[in-house]
Protein backbone atom coordinates (compact mmCIF):
# COMPACT_ATOMS: atom_id res chain seq x y z
CA UNK A 1 0.00 0.00 0.00
CA UNK A 2 1.21 3.50 -0.84
CA UNK A 3 2.22 5.61 2.17
CA UNK A 4 2.09 9.39 1.63
CA UNK A 5 5.44 11.14 1.93
CA UNK A 6 5.67 13.06 5.18
CA UNK A 7 7.17 16.44 4.45
CA UNK A 8 9.36 18.10 7.01
CA UNK A 9 9.23 21.86 7.45
CA UNK A 10 12.32 24.02 7.83
CA UNK A 11 12.37 26.06 11.03
CA UNK A 12 14.99 28.68 11.82
CA UNK A 13 16.13 29.60 15.30
CA UNK A 14 17.48 33.13 15.78
CA UNK A 15 19.33 33.70 19.04
CA UNK A 16 20.45 37.17 20.09
CA UNK A 17 22.40 38.36 23.10
CA UNK A 18 23.83 41.55 21.64
CA UNK A 19 25.12 39.47 18.71
CA UNK A 20 23.01 37.23 16.51
CA UNK A 21 23.33 33.49 15.87
CA UNK A 22 20.98 31.51 13.68
CA UNK A 23 20.51 27.88 12.85
CA UNK A 24 17.84 25.94 11.03
CA UNK A 25 16.61 22.40 10.82
CA UNK A 26 13.79 20.40 9.34
CA UNK A 27 11.20 19.27 11.85
CA UNK A 28 7.82 17.55 11.49
CA UNK A 29 5.63 20.30 12.98
CA UNK A 30 5.33 23.43 15.14
CA UNK A 31 5.20 21.42 18.36
CA UNK A 32 8.54 19.78 17.55
CA UNK A 33 9.97 23.26 16.86
CA UNK A 34 8.68 24.43 20.26
CA UNK A 35 10.39 21.52 22.02
CA UNK A 36 13.64 22.25 20.16
CA UNK A 37 13.40 25.90 21.23
CA UNK A 38 12.97 24.88 24.89
CA UNK A 39 16.00 22.55 24.66
CA UNK A 40 18.00 25.43 23.17
CA UNK A 41 16.98 27.75 26.02
CA UNK A 42 18.18 25.12 28.49
CA UNK A 43 21.57 25.26 26.75
CA UNK A 44 21.55 29.06 26.97
CA UNK A 45 21.01 28.88 30.76
CA UNK A 46 24.53 27.57 31.21
CA UNK A 47 25.96 30.81 29.81
CA UNK A 48 23.93 33.22 31.95
CA UNK A 49 25.80 35.49 34.35
CA UNK A 50 24.61 36.79 37.71
CA UNK A 51 25.79 40.26 36.64
CA UNK A 52 22.97 40.52 34.09
CA UNK A 53 22.14 39.99 30.46
CA UNK A 54 19.38 39.54 27.91
CA UNK A 55 18.79 36.66 25.51
CA UNK A 56 16.10 36.22 22.92
CA UNK A 57 15.25 33.16 20.84
CA UNK A 58 12.78 33.49 17.96
CA UNK A 59 11.55 30.49 16.00
CA UNK A 60 10.56 31.17 12.38
CA UNK A 61 8.63 28.98 9.96
CA UNK A 62 8.61 30.06 6.35
CA UNK A 63 10.18 33.41 7.25
CA UNK A 64 7.41 34.25 9.73
CA UNK A 65 7.94 34.38 13.52
CA UNK A 66 6.19 31.58 15.35
CA UNK A 67 7.52 31.64 18.94
CA UNK A 68 9.65 33.99 21.00
CA UNK A 69 11.35 33.20 24.30
CA UNK A 70 13.08 36.01 26.22
CA UNK A 71 15.47 35.49 29.11
CA UNK A 72 16.60 38.41 31.26
CA UNK A 73 18.99 38.39 34.18
CA UNK A 74 18.89 41.49 36.34
CA UNK A 75 20.61 41.95 39.66
CA UNK A 76 18.21 43.80 41.93
CA UNK A 77 20.46 44.84 44.79
ChimeraX attribute file (.defattr): number of C-alpha atoms within 10 A of each C-alpha:
attribute: neighborCount
match mode: 1-to-1
recipient: residues
	/A:1	3
	/A:2	4
	/A:3	5
	/A:4	6
	/A:5	6
	/A:6	7
	/A:7	10
	/A:8	11
	/A:9	15
	/A:10	16
	/A:11	25
	/A:12	22
	/A:13	22
	/A:14	18
	/A:15	22
	/A:16	15
	/A:17	12
	/A:18	10
	/A:19	7
	/A:20	11
	/A:21	11
	/A:22	12
	/A:23	10
	/A:24	13
	/A:25	12
	/A:26	13
	/A:27	15
	/A:28	13
	/A:29	14
	/A:30	16
	/A:31	10
	/A:32	13
	/A:33	24
	/A:34	15
	/A:35	11
	/A:36	17
	/A:37	21
	/A:38	14
	/A:39	11
	/A:40	14
	/A:41	18
	/A:42	11
	/A:43	11
	/A:44	15
	/A:45	11
	/A:46	8
	/A:47	9
	/A:48	15
	/A:49	12
	/A:50	9
	/A:51	9
	/A:52	11
	/A:53	15
	/A:54	14
	/A:55	19
	/A:56	17
	/A:57	23
	/A:58	18
	/A:59	24
	/A:60	19
	/A:61	17
	/A:62	10
	/A:63	10
	/A:64	11
	/A:65	14
	/A:66	15
	/A:67	15
	/A:68	15
	/A:69	13
	/A:70	12
	/A:71	15
	/A:72	11
	/A:73	13
	/A:74	12
	/A:75	10
	/A:76	6
	/A:77	3
